[in-house]
Amino acid sequence: MMIEPLDIVLYVLAFAGIVPTLIGLLTVFHWVRPQHKPADTSNRINAIRLWWFALTREELFVGLFPWLRGDEHENMEGDDK
C-alpha cells in the first residue's frame, strides 16, 4: 500500500496544527483558572483584558519589565559591557 501525496499533506497539516491548538488551550486555561490575590478572584474579563494588553500594548509593560527595551543579545550581555 502506497501513501498518497494528499495523505502526506494532510498529515503535515495535522501535525503543524498541534502547536497552535496547544497554545490556544493554554490561553483558555489561563482565562478560566482562578486568579491569585490581590486580583479579583472571579473577574475573567480582567484576565482577558490583561492578555490582550500583553499582546498588543507592549509599551505599557516596559516600565515593569526593563528587559523589554533591549534586544535579546543586549539582555544576555547585561552589565558586562
SULQUI-V361112 format. One record per backbone hydrogen bond with DSSP energy under -1.0 kcal/mol. CO is the residue of the C=O (numbers start at 0). NH is the residue of the N-H. Records with the same first field share a line. If there is no record, write none. Layout:
BEGIN
CO: NH / NH
END
This chain:
BEGIN
3: 7
4: 8
5: 9
6: 10
7: 11
8: 12
9: 13
10: 14
11: 15
12: 16
14: 17
16: 20
17: 21
18: 22
19: 23
20: 24
21: 25
22: 26
23: 27
24: 28
25: 29
26: 30
27: 31
28: 32
35: 38
41: 43
43: 47
44: 48
45: 49
46: 50
47: 51
48: 52
49: 53
50: 54
51: 55
52: 56
56: 59
57: 60
60: 64
64: 67
65: 68
70: 74
71: 75
72: 76
73: 77
76: 79
END
